[in-house]
Amino acid sequence: MQVTMKDRVAVVTGGSKGIGLAVARQFAASGAKVAMLARGAQDLKAARELLAKEGLAVRDYICDVSKASDIAKAHEKITTDLGPVDILVNNAGTARTMAFENISDEAWQEDLDLKLFAAIRFSRLVWPGMKARKWGRIINVLNTYAKAPVASSAPTSVSRAAGMALTKVMAGEGGEHNILVNAMLVGLIMSDQWVKRHAAQAPDMDFEVFAKNLAKGTPLGRIGTAEEFANLACFLASEQGSFITGTAINVDGGRSPVV
C-alpha cells in the first residue's frame, strides 16, 4: 500500500523540531504542500533548510498558537500561499507538569491556551472549508496522560484530556462531511526534552544508558522515534485512512495502562 497525499495542503503546528518536524517531513515526502508553524524564526529556518537538503520543499510561518491573533494571521497567509487547508495537525505544546497546589491560575490558562484553545481556534478556521469540499483530516497530538493521569501530571494531563474530548466531539460532527478527526497520544518518543533532561539530571551518564532507564516499564523496552510517530500520522491524514475517526491512539510502545 502506497500512502499518498498529493497536493493536499497540510498545516503542522510545532513543526520545527521533534515530532512536528518528522510529521512535516513525511507529509512532504508523500506529496503534500506543507506549512510548518512554530514560534522561533531560527528553528523554522533550520528545519526548512534541513528538509530542502533532503529534496523536500515546505513553507514556514512564525506563529504563537497560544494567541488567537497569530493563528488567524497564519491561517490567512497559508491559504493565500498554498490554498485551503485539507489537513491540520495540532501538535504545538509542552509537557508541563507540577504538583496541583503549585499551579497558579496563570499557569492553568497558559497551558489551556497553548494546547486546548489553540486546537479549537485553528480547527474552527479550517472547518468550513473542509465541510464545503467534503474532505478533511484533523489530528490532535496529545499524550497518554489524557487517558491515564497520575499524581503531579497537571496541567498537561487535564488539558490533554480535554483535547481527547474535543477530538470525539469534532469527529461526531465531522463524519457526515468526510472530516476525520483523531488523536495521537505520545508516550516516550525521542525529542529535545529528553536530551535536555539528560543534561540536567545525569550529565555524566551515557545517553543510551539514560534512555534505557527511561524506557523501563515499556514493553518494547525502548524509546520510540519521531519517525515512527509520523508514520501513523501520515496514514491517518491520507486517503488510505478513510474509515478511521474519533479514535485516540496510543503511540507509546505499550507503556500506558489504558488502551
FENGITA-V159687 format. One record per backbone hydrogen bond with DSSP energy under -1.0 kcal/mol. CO is the residue of the C=O (numbers start at 1). NH is the residue of the N-H. If there is no record, write none. Layout:
co;nh
CO;NH
CO;NH
This chain:
co;nh
5;8
8;33
9;86
9;87
10;35
11;89
12;37
17;21
18;22
19;23
20;24
21;25
22;26
23;27
24;28
25;29
26;30
27;32
28;31
30;5
31;7
33;10
34;59
35;12
36;61
37;15
38;63
40;44
41;45
42;46
43;47
44;48
45;49
46;50
47;51
48;52
49;53
51;56
52;55
59;36
61;38
64;67
67;71
68;72
69;73
70;74
71;75
72;76
73;77
74;78
75;79
76;80
77;81
78;82
86;137
87;11
88;139
89;13
89;91
90;141
96;156
99;102
100;103
104;108
105;109
106;110
107;111
108;112
109;113
110;114
111;115
112;117
116;120
117;121
118;122
119;123
120;124
121;125
122;126
123;127
126;130
127;131
128;132
129;133
130;134
130;135
136;180
137;88
138;182
139;90
140;184
142;186
143;146
144;147
144;148
150;153
153;157
154;98
155;159
156;160
157;161
158;162
159;163
160;164
161;165
162;166
163;167
164;168
165;169
166;170
167;171
168;172
169;173
170;174
171;175
174;177
174;179
175;178
178;136
180;138
181;246
182;140
183;249
184;142
185;251
186;144
188;224
191;195
192;196
193;197
194;198
195;199
196;200
197;201
198;202
202;205
206;210
207;211
208;212
209;213
210;214
211;215
213;216
215;218
218;221
224;190
225;229
226;230
227;231
228;232
229;233
230;234
231;235
232;236
233;237
235;238
241;244
247;183
249;185
251;187
252;255
253;220
